[in-house]
């Protein structure tokens, strides 16, 4: 029995058509992912002259997984930098909001 929230979507990878079920709001993402996979597999096939679709799919999946892991890693580092920048910004805002009088700015009563 199919999920009533899903719709049928046809995608093509290396000239093979696949019927998949997808939530309506995810169809474009699915098509984009299929097109990306197709381009990666075509590039691999061109470089390796291999016609073994299964092997191409596995190598493409490994390459894409490697890209994903690198992005996740860099995203984690960006989060660390973001936190450091936020802490610096907070310090600067605090210093600007409550400046300590400098020795030059003291008034002298005569």
N, C-alpha and C positions, 0 to 999 in steps of 0.2 A: 504494500500500500504506500503510495507516495504522499509526501508531506504537502498539504494544500498551500502552504506558504511559499513553496519552491516552484520555480518555473523551469521548463526545459530550455537549455542553452546548447547550441552547437558551436564547438570550437575546432580549429584545425591545427595540428602539429605535424610537421613534416608530411604534409599532404594527406594525412589521415584525419578523418572527421570523428569527433567524439561527442556524444550526447551526454550532457551533464545536467544535474539539477542544482539550482542555485536560488537563494532568496532574491527577490526582484531588486532589492537595493544593492546587491553585490554583483550583479551581472557585468557591469562595466569593469570592475576590478578583476573578475574572472577572465574576461576577454583580454584585458591588458596583460594579465599573468600568462595566459596561453600564448599571446603574441610574443612576449619576452622569451618564454621557453622555446618557442619555435625559432626565433632568431638565434638563440644560443646554440641550439642543436644544429641549425644550418651552418653556422660558423664553424662548429666542431667538425661537421661532416666535410666541409670544404678544406679544412686544415689537415684532417687525418685521412681523407678519402675512404672513410669507413661507411658502409651501408647498413651496419648492424644497429638498428633502431634502439634496441634495448641498451646496448653499451653506450650509445650516444646519450640516451636519456639519463643513465646513471652518472656519466661524467658531467653532463649539464646540471643535474641535481646537486652533485658535489660542488661544482663551481658556484652555483647560486647560493648554496648553503654557506659556503665560505664567505661570499659577499655579505650575506645576512649577519653572520657572526662578527665580521669586521665592523659592520655598521652598528651592531649592538654594543660592541666594545668601545667604539668612538663615541657613541651616544652616552655611555656611562661616564667617559672622561669629560664630555661636554657638560654633563650634569654637575660634576665636581667643580669645573671651572665656573659654572653658573652660580653655584653656592658661594664660592670664594669671591666672585664679583659682587654678589648681593651683600656679603658681609662687609666688603670694602665700601660699598655704596652706603650702607647703614652707618658706618663709622664717619664717613664724610658728611652725611646729612646731620648726624649728631654733633659733629664739630662745628658745622655752619649754624646750627640752630642755637647752640649754647657756647659761643666763643669765650675763651678765657681772656681776660684783659692782659695785654702785653705790657711789659715794663715801660715801653715808650708811650703807651696810651694813658698812664696814670696821671691824674691831675694833681697839681701841687697847690695847696692853699697858702696864700701869702697874707 
